Amino acid sequence: MTRSAALLVAILRVGLALDGNTTQAPVTRTDLDARVSRFLEQRRGTWRDMNVPDADGRQLHEIVLKNGYKQALEIGTSTGHSGVWIAWALAKTGGRLITIDIDEGRHREAVRNFKEVGLDAVIDARLADAHDLVPQLAGPFDFVFIDADKDWYTNYATAVIPKLRVGGCLTAHNVYPGRRLRGMTGDFYGYITSLPFLDTTVNTAGGGLSISYKRREPQEASAPSSRRRSNPSRAWR
């Protein structure tokens, strides 16, 4: 490059830097990784309100990232720990997360956390009753995480499975093989493992994470009979 050309480039760079209308440069992946890692490290051991443990957060992040998922749904935001892990992966795949919680206080705290960590642009956080909202969502989704009222897991699953793409993944928290405790997730585990078009495993390293991949569309709809809501307060988790 000639001296005059180099001078011109320098002038243009200065002009761009001073231009108030110039859009801010996007955050690079390295910048984002550093920011999210720092946030999670600072908050380590402080997550309450039934958030997932770190091991399950990492697992959710890995599933989304390795499969390149882009349309994600989380049922049960709490204060945002799992949402941060999922959205971190989605920020790299070019995806977006819809996350739902019924509790206004938890919802507000989660929104603050999403903004602080710099992931709010890829998260649609909704304050709503998931019993009503989930069936209304159009989808499709390629990743779903359920961590809400345990006795409604099967109902959530039957609402989202038709909207889950083939190759997509349905995950759920606090699930353990063989557990049949009333009001917990035993009925859900029995249901989800009975569906031949899903391949289901359970990772027990954290809080019990069921992982179901949709290998094909079902031949015909398979849904359990409707049950009355046993917990009118619909307490999450």
Phi, psi and omega per residue, in radians:
M1 nan 2.338 3.126
T2 -1.268 2.864 -3.128
R3 -1.083 -0.680 -3.126
S4 -1.190 -0.663 3.126
A5 -1.170 -0.711 3.126
A6 -1.099 -0.688 3.123
L7 -1.117 -0.696 3.129
L8 -1.112 -0.740 3.118
V9 -1.073 -0.751 3.141
A10 -1.079 -0.736 3.130
I11 -1.095 -0.759 3.129
L12 -1.087 -0.702 3.130
R13 -1.122 -0.731 3.101
V14 -1.105 -0.744 3.137
G15 -1.070 -0.742 3.124
L16 -1.128 -0.698 -3.121
A17 -1.133 -0.557 -3.101
L18 -1.544 -0.200 -3.085
D19 -1.287 1.978 -3.103
G20 -1.172 -0.314 -3.130
N21 -1.554 -0.068 -3.115
T22 -1.234 2.287 3.137
T23 -1.249 2.584 -3.130
Q24 -1.213 2.489 3.141
A25 -1.111 2.430 3.131
P26 -1.111 2.634 3.098
V27 -1.236 2.256 3.138
T28 -1.330 2.874 3.129
R29 -1.040 -0.693 3.131
T30 -1.085 -0.769 3.109
D31 -1.076 -0.777 -3.123
L32 -1.127 -0.816 3.134
D33 -1.007 -0.745 -3.130
A34 -1.139 -0.721 -3.106
R35 -1.175 -0.810 -3.123
V36 -1.188 -0.736 3.118
S37 -1.033 -0.744 3.130
R38 -1.132 -0.750 3.127
F39 -1.066 -0.829 -3.118
L40 -1.151 -0.648 3.124
E41 -1.172 -0.703 3.125
Q42 -1.156 -0.543 -3.106
R43 -1.664 0.027 -3.095
R44 -0.980 2.266 3.106
G45 1.405 0.016 -3.097
T46 -1.871 -0.122 -3.089
W47 -1.258 2.224 3.112
R48 -2.160 -2.755 3.116
D49 0.949 0.678 3.003
M50 1.112 0.596 3.007
N51 -1.245 2.819 3.135
V52 -1.273 2.668 3.010
P53 -1.253 2.875 -3.100
D54 -0.985 -0.689 -3.090
A55 -1.035 -0.705 3.141
D56 -1.298 -0.610 3.067
G57 -1.056 -0.781 3.114
R58 -1.096 -0.677 3.140
Q59 -1.123 -0.758 3.113
L60 -1.078 -0.765 3.110
H61 -1.039 -0.780 -3.107
E62 -1.131 -0.724 -3.129
I63 -1.085 -0.833 -3.129
V64 -1.097 -0.782 -3.035
L65 -1.211 -0.827 -3.052
K66 -1.201 -0.441 3.129
N67 -1.699 -0.066 3.119
G68 1.145 0.560 -3.104
Y69 -1.189 2.601 -3.066
K70 -2.293 -0.405 -3.136
Q71 -1.993 1.772 -3.006
A72 -2.058 2.584 3.106
L73 -2.293 2.290 3.048
E74 -2.092 2.209 3.123
I75 -1.883 1.798 -3.061
G76 1.900 1.431 -3.069
T77 -1.264 -0.654 -2.886
S78 0.933 -2.325 -3.135
T79 -1.763 0.182 2.884
G80 1.888 0.104 -3.091
H81 -1.085 -0.927 3.137
S82 -1.128 -0.630 3.123
G83 -1.084 -0.645 3.095
V84 -1.093 -0.798 -3.141
W85 -1.095 -0.781 -3.122
I86 -1.157 -0.827 -3.097
A87 -1.166 -0.552 3.077
W88 -1.009 -0.792 3.100
A89 -1.174 -0.720 -3.124
L90 -1.134 -0.544 3.090
A91 -1.099 -0.465 3.130
K92 -1.521 -0.526 -3.130
T93 -1.552 -0.162 -3.082
G94 1.471 0.437 -3.074
G95 -1.777 -2.952 -3.088
R96 -2.619 2.547 -3.109
L97 -2.008 2.285 2.886
I98 -1.761 2.178 3.123
T99 -2.254 2.463 -2.971
I100 -2.218 2.364 2.969
D101 -2.542 2.609 -3.077
I102 -1.625 -0.289 -3.051
D103 -1.610 2.139 -3.045
E104 -1.156 -0.684 -3.136
G105 -1.130 -0.807 3.112
R106 -1.133 -0.690 3.134
H107 -1.046 -0.822 -3.125
R108 -1.085 -0.741 3.141
E109 -1.145 -0.685 3.115
A110 -1.091 -0.771 3.131
V111 -1.047 -0.720 3.090
R112 -1.086 -0.741 3.133
N113 -1.124 -0.736 -3.138
F114 -1.081 -0.689 3.128
K115 -1.223 -0.742 -3.122
E116 -1.077 -0.687 -3.089
V117 -1.413 -0.212 3.097
G118 1.520 0.409 -3.115
L119 -1.971 0.095 -3.057
D120 -1.084 -0.425 -3.121
A121 -1.206 -0.358 -3.111
V122 -1.922 0.185 -3.092
I123 -2.148 2.229 3.016
D124 -1.854 1.630 -3.082
A125 -1.583 2.130 -3.056
R126 -2.057 2.303 3.030
L127 -1.592 1.860 -3.021
A128 -2.867 2.896 3.008
D129 -1.510 1.952 -3.088
A130 -1.127 -0.432 3.071
H131 -0.986 -0.675 -3.110
D132 -1.583 -0.697 -3.007
L133 -1.328 -0.733 -3.045
V134 -0.987 -0.808 3.106
P135 -1.091 -0.377 -3.102
Q136 -1.489 -0.320 -3.095
L137 -1.184 2.341 -3.052
A138 -1.331 -0.561 -3.018
G139 1.241 -2.796 -0.065
P140 -1.344 2.851 3.076
F141 -2.130 2.643 3.008
D142 -2.003 -0.065 3.055
F143 -2.594 2.318 3.121
V144 -2.361 2.376 3.059
F145 -2.192 2.151 3.138
I146 -1.893 2.159 3.078
D147 -2.666 1.111 -3.071
A148 -2.259 -2.470 -3.111
D149 -1.175 2.112 -2.937
K150 -1.089 -0.667 -3.078
D151 -1.320 0.030 3.105
W152 -1.970 0.088 -3.113
Y153 -0.970 -0.813 -3.092
T154 -1.094 -0.678 3.116
N155 -1.152 -0.710 3.058
Y156 -1.062 -0.777 -3.104
A157 -1.062 -0.791 -3.120
T158 -1.162 -0.435 3.110
A159 -1.360 -0.579 -3.038
V160 -1.731 -0.422 -3.088
I161 -1.002 -0.742 3.097
P162 -1.096 -0.379 -3.129
K163 -1.684 -0.003 -3.140
L164 -1.533 2.208 3.138
R165 -1.143 2.643 2.973
V166 -1.083 2.280 -3.023
G167 1.671 -0.206 3.140
G168 -1.357 3.018 -3.027
C169 -2.307 2.290 3.043
L170 -1.917 2.114 3.130
T171 -2.076 2.703 3.130
A172 -2.593 2.553 -3.038
H173 -1.748 2.716 3.137
N174 1.094 0.744 3.118
V175 -2.004 2.297 3.132
Y176 -2.346 2.401 3.123
P177 -1.029 2.328 3.046
G178 1.456 -0.140 -3.116
R179 -1.316 2.202 -3.117
R180 -2.200 0.558 -3.118
L181 -1.239 2.293 -3.132
R182 -1.077 2.387 3.134
G183 1.434 -0.076 3.121
M184 -1.800 -2.435 -2.997
T185 -2.008 0.248 -3.130
G186 -1.090 -0.758 3.115
D187 -1.091 -0.692 3.113
F188 -1.095 -0.785 -3.142
Y189 -1.053 -0.760 3.102
G190 -1.077 -0.697 3.141
Y191 -1.187 -0.867 -3.024
I192 -1.161 -0.598 3.132
T193 -1.384 -0.173 3.104
S194 -1.500 -0.187 -3.076
L195 -1.498 2.001 -3.030
P196 -1.219 -0.289 -3.125
F197 -1.581 0.022 3.071
L198 -1.976 2.416 2.971
D199 -1.792 1.988 -3.008
T200 -2.055 2.305 2.988
T201 -2.275 2.924 3.108
V202 -2.266 2.220 3.064
N203 -1.699 2.022 -3.082
T204 -1.769 0.240 -3.112
A205 -1.182 -0.474 -3.135
G206 -1.967 -1.919 -3.116
G207 -1.836 0.353 -3.131
G208 1.465 1.635 -3.065
L209 -2.057 1.941 3.050
S210 -1.418 2.446 -3.080
I211 -2.287 1.959 -3.067
S212 -2.124 2.065 3.091
Y213 -1.694 2.326 3.125
K214 -1.503 1.915 -3.064
R215 -1.533 -0.427 3.123
R216 -2.825 2.972 3.033
E217 -1.363 2.518 3.103
P218 -1.171 2.662 3.115
Q219 -1.181 -0.619 3.097
E220 -2.656 2.767 -3.086
A221 -1.071 2.448 3.093
S222 -2.347 1.813 -3.083
A223 -2.332 2.467 3.112
P224 -1.267 2.826 3.104
S225 -1.132 2.617 -3.108
S226 -1.150 2.516 3.090
R227 -2.122 2.579 3.084
R228 -1.241 2.615 3.098
R229 -1.178 2.091 -3.071
S230 -1.517 -0.203 -3.102
N231 -2.297 1.648 -3.056
P232 -1.037 -0.495 -3.127
S233 -1.303 -0.351 3.116
R234 0.910 0.821 3.131
A235 -1.093 2.249 -3.110
W236 -1.205 2.692 3.064
R237 1.250 nan nan
